[in-house]
């Protein structure tokens, strides 16, 4: 299991990216919301969608959940 976070700052396309806690592109603590421990990005993305409607997985740490 890994810790996952969602970036509170949307990208230019409006998506809020989901990152694993070990990601090199993890936002600063003040700019992210903890999503809990997950076995993979798919359930973390589902959790993030309860906070933000437009969510995407990080290209680098969650490529299987990255759509755009």
matplotlib code that plots the C-alpha trace (Angstrom):
import matplotlib.pyplot as plt

x = [0.0, 1.1, 0.1, -1.6, -2.4, -4.3, -2.9, -5.2, -4.0, -5.6, -3.5, -4.1, -6.7, -8.6, -7.5, -6.2, -3.4, -3.2, 0.3, 1.9, 3.7, 7.1, 6.6, 9.3, 6.5, 4.5, 3.2, 4.2, 2.3, 0.3, -0.9, -2.1, -4.8, -4.1, -6.2, -5.1, -3.4, -4.2, -3.0, -2.8, -3.7, -7.2, -8.8, -6.9, -8.4, -11.9, -11.3, -10.0, -13.2, -15.1, -13.2, -12.7, -14.7, -11.8, -9.0, -6.1, -3.3, 0.3, 2.1, 5.2, 4.0, 0.5, 0.8, -2.0, -4.4, -3.1, -5.6, -4.4]
y = [0.0, 3.5, 7.0, 9.1, 12.8, 15.0, 18.4, 21.1, 23.4, 22.4, 22.1, 24.4, 21.9, 21.9, 18.5, 17.9, 15.3, 12.3, 11.5, 8.7, 9.9, 9.0, 10.9, 13.4, 15.8, 15.6, 19.1, 20.9, 19.9, 23.2, 22.4, 18.8, 16.7, 13.3, 10.6, 7.7, 4.4, 2.6, -0.5, 1.5, 4.8, 3.6, 3.7, 6.9, 8.5, 7.4, 9.0, 12.2, 12.4, 12.8, 16.1, 17.3, 16.4, 16.7, 14.3, 12.6, 10.4, 11.7, 10.8, 9.9, 8.0, 6.9, 6.3, 3.7, 6.4, 9.2, 10.0, 13.3]
z = [0.0, -0.7, 0.4, -2.3, -2.6, -4.9, -6.0, -4.8, -7.6, -10.9, -14.1, -17.0, -18.4, -15.0, -13.8, -10.3, -10.4, -8.1, -6.9, -4.9, -1.8, -3.3, -6.5, -7.6, -8.7, -5.4, -4.6, -1.5, 1.6, 1.6, -2.0, -1.6, 0.1, 1.6, 0.0, 2.3, 1.7, -1.5, -3.4, -6.6, -8.3, -9.4, -6.0, -5.1, -8.2, -7.1, -3.7, -5.3, -7.4, -4.1, -3.7, -7.3, -10.4, -12.8, -11.7, -13.5, -12.5, -12.6, -15.8, -13.9, -10.8, -11.8, -15.6, -15.6, -14.3, -16.6, -19.3, -20.8]

ax = plt.figure().add_subplot(projection="3d")
ax.plot(x, y, z, "-o")
ax.set_aspect("equal")
plt.show()
